[in-house]
Amino acid sequence: MKRGNNNSRGPFWIRAKYHGRCRCGRQIRPGDRVLYSPVRRCVFCLDCGQTEALRASEDVLSGLIRH
Protein backbone atom coordinates (compact mmCIF):
# COMPACT_ATOMS: atom_id res chain seq x y z
CA MET A 1 0.00 0.00 0.00
CA LYS A 2 1.19 3.46 -0.78
CA ARG A 3 0.70 6.43 1.45
CA GLY A 4 -1.64 8.38 -0.84
CA ASN A 5 -2.59 12.03 -0.52
CA ASN A 6 -3.63 13.96 2.57
CA ASN A 7 -7.31 13.15 1.96
CA SER A 8 -6.64 9.42 2.03
CA ARG A 9 -7.93 7.74 5.18
CA GLY A 10 -6.68 4.25 4.34
CA PRO A 11 -3.87 2.54 6.21
CA PHE A 12 -0.26 3.05 5.12
CA TRP A 13 3.16 1.63 5.98
CA ILE A 14 5.52 3.65 8.19
CA ARG A 15 8.53 3.11 10.46
CA ALA A 16 7.55 3.20 14.14
CA LYS A 17 8.89 6.16 16.07
CA TYR A 18 7.94 4.89 19.52
CA HIS A 19 7.67 1.70 21.52
CA GLY A 20 4.22 0.13 21.51
CA ARG A 21 2.20 -3.03 21.10
CA CYS A 22 0.20 -4.46 18.25
CA ARG A 23 -3.32 -5.71 18.88
CA CYS A 24 -1.91 -9.26 18.79
CA GLY A 25 0.36 -8.35 21.73
CA ARG A 26 3.63 -8.28 19.79
CA GLN A 27 6.03 -5.55 20.92
CA ILE A 28 6.74 -2.77 18.44
CA ARG A 29 10.11 -1.01 18.66
CA PRO A 30 11.26 2.24 17.06
CA GLY A 31 12.35 1.52 13.49
CA ASP A 32 10.02 -1.46 13.01
CA ARG A 33 7.92 -1.41 9.86
CA VAL A 34 4.27 -1.06 10.88
CA LEU A 35 0.94 -0.40 9.21
CA TYR A 36 -0.69 2.77 10.56
CA SER A 37 -4.47 3.14 10.36
CA PRO A 38 -5.49 6.80 10.71
CA VAL A 39 -9.16 5.88 11.03
CA ARG A 40 -8.51 3.45 13.90
CA ARG A 41 -5.55 5.50 15.15
CA CYS A 42 -3.46 2.40 15.78
CA VAL A 43 -0.52 0.48 14.35
CA PHE A 44 -0.24 -3.16 13.31
CA CYS A 45 2.93 -5.27 13.40
CA LEU A 46 4.29 -6.58 10.10
CA ASP A 47 2.28 -9.83 10.22
CA CYS A 48 -1.02 -8.26 11.30
CA GLY A 49 -0.38 -5.30 8.97
CA GLN A 50 -0.19 -7.55 5.93
CA THR A 51 -3.55 -9.06 6.83
CA GLU A 52 -5.08 -5.64 7.51
CA ALA A 53 -3.69 -4.20 4.24
CA LEU A 54 -5.24 -7.08 2.31
CA ARG A 55 -8.58 -6.53 4.06
CA ALA A 56 -8.48 -2.79 3.24
CA SER A 57 -7.68 -3.55 -0.41
CA GLU A 58 -10.60 -5.96 -0.61
CA ASP A 59 -12.92 -3.31 0.89
CA VAL A 60 -11.81 -0.79 -1.75
CA LEU A 61 -12.26 -3.28 -4.57
CA SER A 62 -15.70 -4.39 -3.37
CA GLY A 63 -16.76 -0.71 -3.23
CA LEU A 64 -15.59 -0.20 -6.83
CA ILE A 65 -17.43 -3.26 -8.05
CA ARG A 66 -20.74 -2.31 -6.38
CA HIS A 67 -20.88 1.13 -7.98
C-alpha positions in Angstrom: 0.0 0.0 0.0 1.2 3.5 -0.8 0.7 6.4 1.4 -1.6 8.4 -0.8 -2.6 12.0 -0.5 -3.6 14.0 2.6 -7.3 13.2 2.0 -6.6 9.4 2.0 -7.9 7.7 5.2 -6.7 4.3 4.3 -3.9 2.5 6.2 -0.3 3.0 5.1 3.2 1.6 6.0 5.5 3.6 8.2 8.5 3.1 10.5 7.6 3.2 14.1 8.9 6.2 16.1 7.9 4.9 19.5 7.7 1.7 21.5 4.2 0.1 21.5 2.2 -3.0 21.1 0.2 -4.5 18.2 -3.3 -5.7 18.9 -1.9 -9.3 18.8 0.4 -8.4 21.7 3.6 -8.3 19.8 6.0 -5.6 20.9 6.7 -2.8 18.4 10.1 -1.0 18.7 11.3 2.2 17.1 12.3 1.5 13.5 10.0 -1.5 13.0 7.9 -1.4 9.9 4.3 -1.1 10.9 0.9 -0.4 9.2 -0.7 2.8 10.6 -4.5 3.1 10.4 -5.5 6.8 10.7 -9.2 5.9 11.0 -8.5 3.5 13.9 -5.6 5.5 15.2 -3.5 2.4 15.8 -0.5 0.5 14.3 -0.2 -3.2 13.3 2.9 -5.3 13.4 4.3 -6.6 10.1 2.3 -9.8 10.2 -1.0 -8.3 11.3 -0.4 -5.3 9.0 -0.2 -7.5 5.9 -3.6 -9.1 6.8 -5.1 -5.6 7.5 -3.7 -4.2 4.2 -5.2 -7.1 2.3 -8.6 -6.5 4.1 -8.5 -2.8 3.2 -7.7 -3.5 -0.4 -10.6 -6.0 -0.6 -12.9 -3.3 0.9 -11.8 -0.8 -1.7 -12.3 -3.3 -4.6 -15.7 -4.4 -3.4 -16.8 -0.7 -3.2 -15.6 -0.2 -6.8 -17.4 -3.3 -8.1 -20.7 -2.3 -6.4 -20.9 1.1 -8.0 
